[in-house]
């Protein structure tokens, strides 16, 4: 513990540790807490990206490198106790809609991610992002979060084998007694129990326990030696680094994928940062947030970098709240978390042994957590309720976050007009709704 009478070290001065009422030891422990809370992404993201056709080893390497470098950049540049990694929901949109439903090659999807980062950077530097955020009504913002949660949970339920395709009813109950489904359901209940008891790293622990059970029953290969756990050579991004197809993404169109990536990232990241900075006591009395432009700039540059590395959009992680609750108040927390992500490079063989049905419970739980926002939506006003409902329901039913946006934004604008409340609709909402209408027409 630091002596209060001693002059501050370079690290304390750079991160303003004492000024924030913290200590170096507290910040380092907070960084470890944040890492444990969000390390599940190292197992979940590569499995999701692999479904898009991205080589899994490269997906593991790119996930680790972008999480490490983006988190450290957030700490060093913005001095935020916030770690970053490829975002849940955005990775599902990348793999299951852009590469799945639309059938685009993953290199084209990476090109769209890069463009979204450029656009987000322009919006941030130009001060336009606040105007866009303010233009979207509160209930639609909440509905977007809920809809993404349902979409992610639906993917997780399919991953467990609990939900399967059915020609007559589209989906139906799978074989509950199938060994992998039983193991996956145990993992869901076990992880949920840990979460209910506020155990830090509950999702990560659940993934490990589920995988261990699967290995014990011979449902997935078990490690046979130290080489199956610790890397003898570091994994590399050779199969994905610089493979983004910028021309292909531009040719496909702005509205359908680039615009959606940008909008999802805009609201997801802004909402996360508002919540985390409030917890870290970084909101000033007049409502302004310290270094918010630097944080958003870091996120935008991180998104462009993630496309170059070969992974989906990077974003600020709400799991950083665990580190903030542990006392993290400065960027040293994020730097510590980033360094711990780098150590994960040594254990990539272990990451590769984790089967998809062991990470499926994590998707379901993340979806359940995002559903908490539904209680804040104003369902008493039907002109707000219907757009919110359409936003939520169209995402999982059409396997598209973009479609949820489209139906939500368009219906909101129409409902306000026909009810005589057109003055509540900003010109930005009109433009966005028209853009979505044109996009739907072109796709039909």
N, C-alpha and C positions, 0 to 999 in steps of 0.2 A: 504494500500500500504506500502511496506517495506521501512524503513528508510535506506538510503544509508550509513549513518555513523555508524549504529549499526552492531555488529558482526553477521555473518550469523548463522542461526539456524541449527540444525541437519538436518532438511529436505532440507534446501538450500545447505548444504555441500554435503549431500548424492547424491542428484540429480544434483549438479553443476548448480543450478538455476541461480545464479548471473553470473557465468562464461559463461552461454549461453545467457546472456543478457535478461533474463526473470525475472518474479516475481512469488511468490507462488500464488497470486491472479489470475494472468494471466493463470498459468498452470491449476488451478482448473476450471476456466471458459472454458478453451480449452477442458478439459476433459468432461465437461457437453455438450459442442458442439459436440464432437465426439460421445458421447453416443446417443444424440438425432438423429444424422445423421444415425446411424447404428442400432438403437433399433428396426427397422422393422424386423430384423432377428428373434426376439423373437416371432413374429407372423407367419412369413413365414416358418421358419425351422421346427417347430413342425408339421405343416400341411403337409409338404413334407415327413417328416419321418413317419407320420401316414399312408401315402400311401404305405409305405414299411411294414406296420404291427406293427410298434413300438407303444406301448400304448401312447396316446397323453400327458397325465399328466406327465409321465416319460420323454417324449421327451421335454416338456417345462422345467422341472427341470434340465435335463442334459444340455440343451442349455444355460440356465442362468448360471449354475455353471461353465461350461467350458469357457464361454465368460468372466465371472468375474475373475476366477483364472488365465487364460492364459493372459488376458490383464494386470493384476497386476504383473504377472511374467515377462512379457516383459518390464514393467516399472522398476521393482526392479532389474532385472538381467542385461538387455541390456541398460537400461536408454534411451529407445526409446519412443517417443510420439505416439506410434502406438498401437491400440487396436486390439484384435483378437476375432474371433467367428467362428462357423461352416461356411465354405465357400459356397457361391452360385455357382452352377455348380457342385461342388463336391457332394453336397447333392442331386442334381438331378441325377447324375451318380449313386449314392448309391441307391436311391429309384427306379428310373424308368428303369435303365439298369440292375444293379447287382441283385436287388430283383425283378424287373419286368420282363425284357426280359429273363434274365438267370434263373429266378425263385429260386434264392438262399434265404435261410432264413436270416432274418436281423441279426441274431447272427453271421452267417458266414461272412456277409458283414462287421460287426464290427471287426471280426478277420483280414480281409484284411486291414482295416484301421489301425489296430495296427501294422501289418507287414510293411505297407508303412511308418509309423512313425519310426520304427526301421531302415529300410533301408535308410530313409532320414537322420537320425541321423548319421549313418555310413558314408554316403556320405559327410555329413558336417564335421564331425571330421576328416575324411581322406583326405579332400581337393579335393575330386573327383567331387563335385557338380559344381565347377566352370568349370572344363573340359567339363562336359556334357552340361552345359549351352552354353559355347562357341562353342561347336560342332554343335549345332542346328542352322541352318541359320536364319537370322533375319526375313525373310518373313514367315517362318513356325511358328515362335514364335507369330507373329502378327496374323496369320491365326488361330492359336489355340484359341486365345482370341475371335476372331470374331465368330468362329464356336460354342464355348461354349455360346456366346451371343445369337445366333440364336436358339440353343437348348433350352435355358432357356425361351426365348420369345415364342417359340412354345408351351412349357408346359403351360405358362401363358395364351396364347390364347385359349388353350383347357380348362383351368380352368375358363375362362370367359363364356364359352359356345359358343364363336364366331366360333370356329372350331370344327367340329364333324367328326366321322368316316363315311365313305361312301364306300360301297362294290364295286362300279364301279370306283370311282376316288380316293379311299383310304381316302382322306379327302375332306370336302366341308364346305360351310358356314352353320352355325347353325341357330337357331331361334333368330334373332337379337332383336325381340320384346319380348322375354321371360323376365320376371321381373328381375331375377337374372343377366341375361346378360346385360340388360339396366343399372342396378345399377353398375355393374362391369365396363362397358364402361364409365359411368359417372366418376367413381373413377379413371380410366385411364387418361381421359382428365383433370380432376381436378388436379391430382398429376402432370401431365405433365406441366400444367400451373404454378404450384408452382415451379417446377424444373426450368422452363424457366426463372422465376423471381429470381432464386438463393436463394430461401427460405430454410434455414437450417431445416432439418427434414421433407422435403417435402413428402417423401415416408411414414413416420410414420403418418403424418397429414392426408394424403390421405387414409390410412388404417382406421383410426379412423372415418373420415367423411363417408366413404363408409359403414362401419359397422353400424354407427348411422342411415344412411338412410335405410339400410336393416332392422334394428330393427323397424324403424318408419312404414315401410310398411308390417311388420309382416313376413318378409322372413327369419329371424333368431331370436332366442329367445332373449328377452331383460332382463337385470338384474332386479330383483324384490326387491332387498334390498342390504344393505351394504355387506352382506355375498357373494353376487354374484360379487362383485368388489374387496374386500379385503379378503385375506386368513385368515381364523380363525386358520389354521394350515399350516405350510410350506409344499409345495409339495416335494415329494421325488423321488429318482431314483431307488426305490426298484425293479421295473419291468425290469430295464435295467442294473443296476450297476453290473459289473463283468460278464455279460452274453455273452461276446464275445466268439465265437467258433474259437479258434486259429487253432485247428487241422483240422476243416472243411475248413478253408480258405487255409491252406497249401496243403490239399489234392486236392482242386479244381485246383490249379495251380498259379504260380507266374505271368506269362505274362498277362493272361487275365484280372485280376482285380488288383492284388497287384502292378504290374509294372505300370499300368495305373494310379492308385491312386498316386503313387510316382511321375511319370512324370508330371501329371497335377499340383500337389502340388508344385513341384520343380519350374516350370516356372511361375506359378501363383504367388507364394509367392515372388520369386526373383524379378519379374517385379514390383510387388507392392512395395516392400521395396526400390528398386532403385528409383522409382518415389517419394515416400514419404520422403526418406532421402535427396533427392535433394531439395525438398520443405522446409525441416527443416534445410537446410544448414549444413548437416552432412557429405557431400562429400568433402574430402580433395583435395588440388590442384593436387595431383598425380593421382586422380581418386579413391583412396581407400575410403571405407565407414567405418565410425567409428563403432566399435563393431558389425560388420556384422555377424561374426561367433557366437557371443552370441545370436543375434536375430534369426538366423537360428536354433540354438540349442534349443532355447525356443520354436520355432514353432514345431520342431520335437517332443520334449517331450510333447507339448500340443496335438499333433496329437495322440500319444499313450494314453494319458490321456483321450481324447475325446472318444476313443474306449472303454475304461474301464467304463466311465460314461454312454455310450449308445447313442452317437450321431456321425454324420459324421465328416469328417476331419476338424480340426480347421485351420484357416489361418489368415494372416494379412489382415486387411480391408482397402481398398482404401478410404473408407469414413473417415478414420483418417485424410485425407487431410483437412477436415472441421475444425478440432481442430487445426491443424498446421496453417491453414490460420488465426485462431483466436489468434495465438501467442504461441501455444504449442511448446516447444523446448526440453523438457526433459521427463523422464519416469514418472514424477508426473502426467502428463496429462493422461497417460495410466492407472495409479493407480486410479485416480479419476473416469475415465470411468468404470473401473472394479468394484469399490465400488457402483456406480450407477446401474450397472447390478444386483448386489446383492439385491438392494432395490426392484427390479422388482419381487422378490420372493413373496412380499406381495400382488402383484396384478395379480397372476396367474389365478384366476377365470375369470378376464376380458380378459386375453389372450385366454382362452379357448372358449370365446363367439365369437371370430372373425372367420367368415366362410371362406372357401377356396376361394370363388369367390371375397372376399374383399382383399385378398393378391395376387391374380392373376395379377392385374395391376403392382404390384411391380416387378414381374418377367419380364413382358414385358419391363418396363422401364430400368431395369438392363441390359436386352438384348440389348436395343437400345444404352445404354451408351457403352457397350463393342463393338458394331459395329463401333464405331468411329475409331478404329484401321485399318479398311479396306483401308482407304485412304493412308496409309503409305506403303502398299504392292506394290512391283514392278511388275505390270502387263505387263510392256513393254517387259520383258524377259519371253518368253513362258515356259522356263525350270523352272522358279520360279513361274509363274502364275498358271500353271496346278496343281502342288502340293498344292499350297495355296488354289486354288478353291476346290480341292477334300477334303482337310482337313476341309474346311468350310461347304461344302454341305453335306458330309457324316454324320456329327454329328446329325443334326436334322432329316435327312431322314432315318437313321438307328436307331435313338434313342440311340446313343452310342457315347460317347466321344472317347472311345477306337478305334472304327472303323475309326473315323476321323483321329486320330493319325496314324493308320496303313496305310491307303491309301495315306496320305500326305507324310509320311516318305519314303514309298516304291517308290512312283512315283517320288519323288525328286531324290532319288539315281539312279533310272533307267534313268530319263531324263538327268541327268548330264553325265551318262556313254555314252548313245547313241549320245549325242551332242559333245562328245570329251572333256568334262569338268570334267572328273573323279577326277582330282587332287583337285577339290573344295570340294569333299566329304571326310570327315574325317573317320578314322577307326571306331570311335564310331558310326557314322551314318550308316556305313555298318553293324555293329553288331546289332544295333537297328532294322534296316530294315529286316535283316535276321530273327531276333526274331519275328517280326510281321508277316512275311511270314509263318513261321512255325505255329504260332498261328492261322492264318486264315485257313491254310491247315487242321489243327487238328479239327477246328470247322465246316468245310464244310461237 
